Amino acid sequence: MSASCTNVLVVAETADGCASELSYELLGLARQLVRADNGLVFAAALEKSDAPCIQELGARGADQVLSIADGLETAYTAERWLAILPLLLAELGPAHIVLGHTALGAELGPRLAFRLGCAVATGCERLELNDGKLSILRPCFGNKARENLTLETCPAVATVRARASDPLPAPRVQQK
């Protein structure tokens, strides 16, 4: 199996140049996922390279932050991401994609998986990376039980619920 199947791409949701708290939680989770397999954590943000979140995403767990300034000032939509993410993955090579289980993530995750021809799991509470495959725990039967699944494709797409992982601490700013 290709070593790049141990890489994780976090789709960071941002507003006004700032990343959501869930994006930082996903970076913390991704960092835990790749730790054992020496994979890389990528973060992608629909922001200009000088947006405050770009440097912050790197400081909070991403090995590389992909700033995507597509010139559009319109709403933050799944359509914009669907046009960009397959191109990023073609450039980066296989990497599992992790999104927040938000309105955007719940729409984008399955559509992206369909476009890529890969597996998807939504509403995940826990993720692990085993031999390059994502293993997930998520609720089922109206939240009365939990199911364990292993996504056999690389890449695979997962949407993760808030508070499933702790964010890495923000870097300390040194006083002068």
Stockholm file with secondary structure:
# STOCKHOLM 1.0

chainA/1-176         MSASCTNVLVVAETADGCASELSYELLGLARQLVRADNGLVFAAALEKSDAPCIQELGARGADQVLSIADGLETAYTAERWLAILPLLLAELGPAHIVLGHTALGAELGPRLAFRLGCAVATGCERLELNDGKLSILRPCFGNKARENLTLETCPAVATVRARASDPLPAPRVQQK
#=GR chainA/1-176 SS CCGGGGCEEEEECEETTEECHHHHHHHHHHHHHHHTTTCCEEEEESSCTTSHHHHHHHHTTCSEEEECCCSCCSCCCHHHHHHHHHHHHHHHCSCEEEEESSHHHHHHHHHHHHHHTCCEEEEESEEEEETTEEEEEEEETTTTEEEEEEECSSSCEEEECTTSSCCCCCCCCCCC
#=GC SS_cons         CCGGGGCEEEEECEETTEECHHHHHHHHHHHHHHHTTTCCEEEEESSCTTSHHHHHHHHTTCSEEEECCCSCCSCCCHHHHHHHHHHHHHHHCSCEEEEESSHHHHHHHHHHHHHHTCCEEEEESEEEEETTEEEEEEEETTTTEEEEEEECSSSCEEEECTTSSCCCCCCCCCCC
//
